[in-house]
Amino acid sequence: MEPLYLRRSGTSLLIDFSTGEAALLHFGADLGPALPDLSLLGDAVPHSAFDVPVTLGLIPQASSGWRGRPGLRGHRNGQAFSARLRVVSVERSGGERSGGEACSAVITQSDPEAGVSVRTEIKINDGGLLQLRHRLDNDGAGPYSLDELAAVLPVGRAATEILDLTGRWCRESHPQRQPLHQGTWVRSGRHGRTGHDASLLLAAGTPGFGNRHGQVWAVHLGWSGNHESFVDAAADGRTVMGASELLGAGEISLAANASYETPWLFAAYSAAGLDGISDAFYTWFRGRPHHPGVQSGKARPVVLNVWEAVYFDHRMPVLLDLAESAARLGVERYVLDDGWFRGRRNDQAGLGDWYVDEDLWPGGLAPLIDAVTGHGMEFGLWVEPEMVNEDSDLARAHPDWIAGPAGRLPERWRHQQVLDLVNPEAWQYIFDRLDALLSEYRISYLKWDQNRDLTEMGHAGRPSVHAQTRAVYRLLDELRLAHPDVEIESCSSGGARVDLGILERTDRIWASDCNDALERQTIQRWTGMVVPPELVGSHIGPTTSHTTARTHDLSFRAITAMFGHFGLEWDVRHLADSERTELAGAIALFKQYRPLLHSGRMVRADEPDPALRLHGVVSHDGGEALYALVSLATSFAEVPGRVCLPGLLPDAAYRVEAVYPAADDRRAFLQAVPPAWLAGGVEATGRFLAESGLPMPVLNPEHGLLLAVRRVTAAAPAAAGGHPVRKS
């Protein structure tokens, strides 16, 4: 059987079948159109080892001699514990889109004695993002207990470092880096949701790989329940990366002819650092037909969420005043947060009773919605459909609808329990209530929250995280089918459910409950490694942060919020006239650059000064860019010196100008004399800007500067030894 060689967008995957097994030979850089004779490339056989070279399979197996982490773990009442899967068929397709070479395939492997077969789908998308998933079929007569089915890919031997993300509430998506040692590095998520500490991206790369340099291999599991991701460096020198759903004891028992399908594993390779990984994910996201704005052409609306303005204090005059103030500022979507439904005066009661509170809203939500839409804004509503308070009409009427182990309730989290959506009656109740609200009112957007871990998730006495996750997916899918024009945000006490499984069903994520601009610089930077900015909710919070008590100028908060799905989380009713003018200007500035920010390539400089951070978005044609230079802390150096602007066309000429979101940004600087170019701008080639850079002003800590760049000519190459630059 001919090898399987998938190539697209600079990425390739090579699988050999000569041993009867699907053997992983290569994932990474494009190997070119011609391959050597693979029969001559078998490994050496060392002493004190198996008598034949050990195969690294598409599903690593002990039956082939693999002594690392197995790809399949399962049994039949203790028997058939070690499968020996061999290839039955290989279907190749996609050649018409890739120069005649396949870019997708389906591989079927089977073990008749164990009574199992595995069907594997693989495809390389435009941009180079690879997707892989397995489906295990129980071909035997009796039940098959599945413990794990993992998707893995090989990592190049040049990789010596691991980078992944971790975090907590209000501090999500923070990087951690360590050497790759022999053995297995495992990140487990047992939250029943993706988790605040989830590794959105697990990457391995060459020594010191950064944003713009080094080889990087990276994976992400598109799943919103329990999961594991891992790097397995075997003693024979081979390394694999992979991920799997983390199943509970006895959670998946397949009857005869039943099947289990893994979540998609998403994988990317880059020869140009982490920015290349982002390019692959962004291209995939933006190529989806249902990606926000793809079909409608509608820009991502500027949002005002009322939570940090009113909390649970839902008085109509206040909410109407907020709507009028928001509309005058240029807001395009108004979101009513928690507190609108029956019995909800705090977070201890009411969850599950999804009826408009008649005492609070005698005329229903229509008067507020009419006022909001009358100002030309969309109306959005907060819901938390997966949870229930014990102090609620729903819990009193249906205590059996609360999920957990048989005979007792799990520990409360934020005074709430989990609604068992595996129960068909509970699922139908939630669907009916949300469907009724969306049918009765002009609601354009749901802020869909999920505020607790599912640590003892159970249905009918059995673990049920898998089934609950699938039930949530089905709920979202059915609501979107019934109300296709309603956008949905995935919020999970901030960023605890950020993954490509939930993002296939929602239109943006709330990266964190923390709106502190300093914290958000890191949170958004690393969330943006995978998720493009138009899907990452990013709001200007109050002057003093709700979660950290830090105080920041409007300019810094605006610069931070600019690189996302922009909005406000602030009581804007009583702003001073000057502050109102500045805020309206910042919103107008975002709208000016919104088309670029939500379509261009994200670039991040490898800035050597840890006190400084530079990132930006460059249009795909290289015609314009917007960068943010941010000072996170005081620097050891007296002046920043020259800071490079990456990602521009090397031989094109550009004009660079400073842009100020607020009218008076003088407090951002601590300097006697600014760099000369700052007052009137400067022109230089993209090569000069990337390699030499521009001298930057001395920024105070927790302040920033926007740099607007536009191409002025398709400049001729510079004279030998020179990079044209002139002040204008």
N, C-alpha and C positions, 0 to 999 in steps of 0.2 A: 504494500500500500504506500502510495506517495506521501511524503511528509506534508503537513499542513503549515503553510507559510502565509501569515496574514500581514499585510503592509498597508499603512495609511498615515499621511501627515507626519512622516519622520519617525514613526513608531512601528515596530514589528514584533511578531510572536511566532516562534518556531516550535512545532510539536512533531516528534518522530514516532512512527508506529512499527518499527522493525522488530521490536520484541513482542509485539502483540498488545502492548500497553500503550496508552497515550503518554509519551515521555516529554516533559518540559525541557527544552534545550536552551531557549533564549526568550527573554522579554526585555525590550529596551530599544536601542537605536536601530534604525532601518539598516539592514544588512545588505541592501542592494538587490538587484534583480536576479543575480546568479548565486547559487549555493554550491559548496563543495560536495563531494561524495560523503554523505553522513555515515555510511557504513565504516569509514576509516577513522571516525572520530570517537570511538568508544573509549571509556576511561580505562586507566591502568587498574590492575587488581593487586592490592597490597597484601602483605602477610597478615595472618590472623584475621581473616575477613571472609566474606562470601566468595565462592569460587568464580563468580561472574560479576561484571560491573553492576552496581546497584542502580536501578532506575528511579529517577525522581519523577513520579507520575503526576498527571493532572489531578489525580486524587492519590496522594502519597499513601503507600500500603506497606504494612509489615510483610505481606506475602511476597513482595518484590525486594525485601531486604532493607527497606527504609526504616531507620532507627530514630528518626526525629518524630515530630508531632504528626499523628496519623490524620489523613483527610476524612476518613469515615470511621465512626465508632458506633456500633450497634450490635444487636444479638437477637436470637430467638429463644427466649427463656434460658439464656446462658449458652446456647449453642450458636453455630454459624457466626462466631465472634470475629473472624478474620476473613474478610472478603478477598477474592482474587479476581478483580475486574479485568476483563480483556475487551478489546475494541470489537464492536459488532458492525458499526457503520460510521462513515464520515460524510457529511453533506456540506458542500462549500457553496458560497454565494457572494454576491456583491461585487463581482469582477467588473461589471459594467460601470461602476463608479470609482474604480481604482486602477485605471490603466490596464484592465484585463486581469488583474490579480485579485484573489479573494480577500475580502475584508470582514467576512463573517462566516461562521461555521456552526454545525451541530454535530457533536460527537456522542455516540451511544456506546457505553461499555456495560458488560453484563457478567455476572457470576451465577450460572444456573444452579450450582450446588448450594450456594447460600440463598438463592432465590431472590436476588436483588439485581436491579439494573440502574444505571445512572445516565441520564441524558444531560449533556452540558452544552449550553449556548454561549458562544463567544462572538463578540463583534468589536471592531475598532471603528470609532466614530470619526467624522470629520473633526480635525483638531488633534486627533491622537488619543482621545480618552477611550480606554478599553473597558468593556463590560463583560462580566462572566457570572453565570449562575448555574446551579445543578438542580436537577429534579430526580429524586430517588423514587423508584417504583418497587413495591413489594410484589414480586412475581410468585412468591411461595404460597402455600396453602394456609398457614397460620399467621398470627400477628408478628410483626417485626418491631422491636423497640429501638428507636433511633436516639442516640445520645448526642451525636454531632456530625454535621456534614459541612466541611470547610472548603472555601475557595482559596487557592494559593497560586502564586506566581513566583518565578525565580528572580533573584536580585543579582546584579552584576558583582563580580568579585572585587571591583574597585570600591564598593560601598564599605565604609568603616565606621560610620556614625549613624545614630538613630535620633530622629526628632519627632516628637509628638506633642499633643496639647493636653492640658488639664485645667482645672479651675474649681470654682465654687460659686454660690449665688453672689451676684454682683461683681464677679471677677472671673468670668468665663474666658475660655480660649487663650490661655497663657502657655507659651512654649517651654519645653524642657528638652535638653539635649544631652546625650551620653554616648560613650564609645560602644560599638557593636562588638560584643564578646561572644565566644562560643557558648551555645546554650539557647534558651528560649526566653524572649522578652514578651510578656503577655500583659495586655491591658483589658481588664474585665469590667463590664458595666452591668450591675445587678439592680438597677433603679426601676426597672419596668418601663422606663422611658429612656431616651438617649443619655441624659444626665448632664449636670453642670460640669462634671469633671471629664466628660467624654473626649476622647481624642478624635476630633473631627477629621484629622489627617494624621496618618502614620507614615513617616518617610524615612528612607535610608539613603545615604549619599556618600560621595567622596569626601576626603578630609576637609573640613572647614567650609563645606558647601553653603552658599548664601542665597540672597535674593536673585542675583544676576550671574552667578558662576557656580560651576560644579555639576556633576551628574547627580540626578535625584530620581529615585523610584518611590512612588507614593500610592497608598490605597485608602479607600473609604468604603464602609459598608452602608448601603442605603436601607437602613432598618431603624425603627423607632422603639424597639423593645430591648430586651437583654441581649448582650452581644460580647464577643471577644475579638480583639485584633492582636496580631502577634508578628514577631520576627523570629524565625527559627534558623539559627546558624549551626549546622550539623558538624560533626567531627570530621567528616570527609571533605570539608571546605566549601560545601554548597550552602547557600542561604536562600530561604523563601520568605515572602511576606504573605499574609493572608488574614482572613477574618471569617467569622461564623456567627450564627445566632447561638446564644448561650441558653440551652434548653434546661428546664427544670426536671427533677426526677420523675420519670415516667410521663413527661408532658406530651411526647409524640410516640404513640403506639399505632402503627399502621396495620390496618386489617388487610386481608388479601385483596390485591388489585388497587389498593389505595396508594397515594403518593404524597411526598413532601417536597416543596420547592424552596430553595434558599433565597434570601434577598440577593439583589445584585451586588456584586463586588465591582467597584469602580477603581481603575488603576491608571496611572499616568507615568510617563517617563519624560525627563527633560535633561538635555545636555547643557542647559543655560540656567541652572538654578531653579529656585522655587517659583519665580515668575513664569517659567515655562509650564510648571504644573498648573498654575492658575489659568494660563491661556487655554490649556486643554479642557479644564472644567468649564470655564466661561463659554467657550465655543459650543460645548455640548448643551449647556443651559439655554443659550440664546438661539440654538438651532431647533429647539422644541417648538412645535406648532402652537402649543398652549402657553408658551412663555408670555408673561404679561406684556402687552403692547405689540406682540408679533403680528396678530391678525387685525386688531382694532387700530393700531397705530397710536393708541392713547398713551400720553406721558404719565409717569407715576405721580399721582397727586400729592401736593403738600398737605400734611396731616396735622390736625390739632387733636390730641387725645386729652380728655378733661380730667384724668385721674389725679395728677399732681396739682390740679387747680382746685378741685372740690372734694376729692375722695368720696365718702359716702353721703355727702351733703347735697342731695339732689333737689334743689329748689328751682322752680321754673324761672323766676326772674334772673337768677344768677346764670343759669344755663343759656337763657336767651341773650343776656348781655355778653357772655363768652362767644356766642355764635356771631353776634354783630361785630365784636372786636376782632375776631379771627378773620371774618370776611374782609374787613377793611385792611388787614395786613397782607392779604393775598392767599390765605389758606383755601384749599380746594376740597378737603375732606374733614368732616367733624365727627369724632368718635365719642359716644357716650359709654363710659366705662362702668365698672361694677357698682351695683346699688339700685338698679331700676326695677327689680322683680320682687315678688311677694316676700315679705319678712326680712328683707336684706337691709339692715341698718348698720351692720358690722360684718366681720368675716366669720361669725360663729353660727349663723343661721341662714336658711333660705335656699342654699344650693340644691338644685333639683326641681324647684318650684318655678318653672320657666313661664310664668304669666306676669304680665305687666301689673305692678302693684296699684290697685285701684285707689287706695288711700293717698298715695303719692302722686298718681297720675290719673285723676278722675276722668280726663278726656283721652286716656291712652297716650301713646307716644306721638300720635299724629300732630298735635300742635307744635311740638318741638321740631319734628321732622319737617313740617311745612315751613317753619321759620328758617331752618338750616338750608333746605333746598331753595327757598325763596331768595336766599343770599347767594345762590349759585354754587353751593357746596353740596357734595355727597354726604349721606348720613351713614355712619357705622355704629355697630353695637357690640359690646363685650358679652361673651358667654363663656361658661366653663362646663360643657355638657357631660364630661366624663366623671364628674365628682358629685358628691352629695353630702350635705350636713346631716348629722343625726337629728338636729333640731330643724326639721323640715316636714312639710305635709307628705312629701314623697317617701321619706324614710319611715314615717309613722305608718303609712299605708302599706308599704312594701319593704319591710325590714330584710326580707330574703333577697332583695336586689342589691344588697351591699356585698361586695366581693371580699373574699378572704378564706382562710382555712375553715374547715367544718367545725361548728360549735362555738366559735368565738370571733370577735372583731379584731382586726389588726390595730396597732397603735394609731392614734389620730395624728394627723399632720395638718397644721393650720386649721384645726377644728373640723377636719373633713375626712371622709372615707371615699373609696372608689366605687363608682356605680358599675355593676357587673353587666357590661354590654354584650357578653357572651350569651346572656339570657335573652332570648328573642323578644320577650315582652318588654324588658327594660330598653333594649335597642329601639324597638318600635315606638315606645313612648317618647324617647329623646328625638327621634327623627320627626315624629308627628308635631312635637312642640316647636322645633326649629323651623320646620316646613310651614307651620301656621304663622309664625312671626314673619318669616320672609315673604309669605303670600299676602299678609294683611298690610304690611308696612313697606314703604320705599326704602329698604335697607340695601345699600350697595356694598357693604363690607362687614365681615364678622371678625372681631378680634377674639380668636379661639384660644382660651387659656387652659392650662393644665398644671395645677399648682402643687402636686405632691408626687413622691416616689411610690411605686407599686411594689413594696418589698415583700408582701405576702399575698400576692395576687392569686386568687383561687376561685374556681367555679366547680360546684358539685363535689367538693372535696379534693379536687386535683389542681395542680398548678396550671395557670391559664394566661401567663403573659403573652405567649404566642397568639392564642385565640383572641385575647383582648385587643392586641395591636391590630390584628386583621379586622376585628369588628369596628375599630375606630377608622381604619382605612375605608371600610365599606360604607360607614356612615358619611364620611367626607365625600366619597365618590357618588353616593346616591343624592346627597344634597346638591352637589355641583351639577349633577345631571338634571335635577329638578329646577335649579336656579343658576343657569350657566353664567349669568352676568354678575353674580355676587363674588367679590374677592374675599379670600380668607387668609388671615395671618395666623401662623403658628407661634403662639406665645406659651411658654411653659415656665412660670415664675422667672421669666426672662429667657435665657438661652439654654434651657435644659432639654429642649427637643429640636435640635438643629441637625438634620440629616437629609439625605436625598430621597429617603422613603417618604417622609412627611412633605418634602418640597415638591414631590410629584403631584400632590393634592392641595397644595396651598400656594399663595402668591407672594408671600414674604415671611420672614422670621423676625422676631424681636430678640436681638442679640443679647440683651441684658436688661434687667430692671434698673441698672445703674446708668444714670444720665450724666454723671460726672465726666466732663470732657477729657480729663487726664486719664482716667480709667478706660474710657471708651477708645482712646487712641490705640491701646494694645488690643482690647477686645475686638474692635472692628478690623484692625490690621490682620489678625490671625483668622478670624471668621471669614474674612475676605480671601484667604488662601484658596478656599473652595467655592464660596457663595458670592456671586457678583453683587455689586453695590445696590442695584435696583431692587434686590430681594432682601436687603438688610435694613430693617427699621432703625433710623438714626435721628434722634430728636434733640432739639435745643431745650435743655431743662432750665429751671429757675437759676437765678444768679448764684444762690447758695444751694448746693446739691442736697436733694432729699435723702440720699443714702450715705454720703460721706461728710457732709457739712463743709466741704471745700467751696470757696468762692472764686468764680472765674469771670473775666470780662466777656461781654457778648461776642466779641470778635473770635476768641478762642473757641467758644461753644459753637459758633456758626461754622468755623473752619472744620471742626471735627464732624459736625452733622452733615456737612456738604457732601461727603464721600459715602453716601448711602441713600436709602429712601427717606428723604428729608421730612422733618416735621417738628412739632412743638409739643412739649409736655409741661405747660407753664400757665399760670393764671395771668393772662395778658390784658385783663380789664383795666388795671390801674397803673399802667406804665406811664412814666413821664413822657412828655411830648418828644423829647430828644431820643429816648430809648425806643419809643414806638417808631420813629422815623428810621432809626438804625436797624431795627428788626425788619421792617418792611423792605429796607434796602437789601438786607441779607437774603430775604426770601426771593426778591427779584433777581439777585445775583445767582442764586441757585437755579432759578428757572432759566436764566440765560445759558448756564453751562449744563443743564440737565441732559440735553441730548448727547453731549459728549460723555458725561459722567456715567450714563447708563448704557453706553454702547462700546466705549473704547477699551483699550488694553490697559490693565492695571500694571503699573511699574513701581518698584520699590528699590531705592538706592541702598547699596551696602555702605552706609555712612559709618566711618570709623569712630566718630565721636558718639559714645552711648547717650550723651545728653541731647543729641539732635536726631531727628527722624525726618526723612524726606520720602514722600510717596506721591504718585500722581496717576492721571489717566491720559493716554495718548490715543488720538483717533487712529483708526486702522490705516488710513491713507497717509498718516504722518503730517497732516495739515495743521493740527492744533493740539494743545495739551494744557492741562491745568495741574499744577503741582502744589502741594502743601509742605512747607518747611515748618517743623514744630520743635520747640524747645521743651523737653520734658523735665529738665533739671539744670542746675548750674554746671558749667563746663570747666574742665581744668585749664583750657586755653583761654587767653584773653579775648580773642576774636575767633569766629568760626572758620575764617579762611575761605578758600574756594570750595563750594559744594557743587557736585556734578548733577546734571539733569539727564537721566538715562532715557533711552527708548525712542529718540528722534531719528529722522533720516540723516545719515552722516553728512552728506554733501548738499543738503538743502540749507538755505539761510532762514533764520528765525528771528523774530522780535520777541523779547522777553520784557514783561512789565509786571510790577508789583500791583496786586489788587487787594483792596482793604474792605472786608465785609462791613465794618463799622465806620462811622464818619470820623472818629478820632481814635486812631490806634497808637498814639504816641506813647502810651503806657507800655506798649509791647517791647519797646527798645530801651536799652541802657548803653548809650554811646554818645560821645562828644560830636563825632562827625560820621554820618552814614557812608557806605560805599557810594562812589560817584554815580554809578549807573542807576541807583535806586530812584532818583527823582524823575528821570525822563525815559527810562528804559534803555535797552541795548540790543544790538543786532549781532548775531554770531552764527556760525554753522552748527548743525547738530553734532558734528564730531567734536568741535571745540567745547560745546556745552557738556557733552558726555565725558570727555577725557580731561579737560582742564577745569571746567566749571566756572562759576561766578563767585566773587567775594560776597559774602552774606552779612547782613547787619547783626549786631549783637542783640539777640532776643532775650528778654527776661524769661525766667522759668515759667512754664505753663502759659505760653503765648505762641502765636504762630503767624505765618505770612503766606499768602497765596501768590503764586507766580503764574501768570497767564502767558502762554506761548502760542504764536501763530507763525506759519510759514509765510515768508514774504517773497521768496523766489525759489525756483528749483536750481540752486546755485551750482555753478561750475565747480569742478574740483579745485581745491586750494593749491596755490603754488607750492612747489617742493619745500617741505619743512615748515609750512605756515598754515595757520588756521585763522581765516578772516574773522575779525571782530571789530565792531566800531560802536561807539556811543552815539546816541541820537537824541 
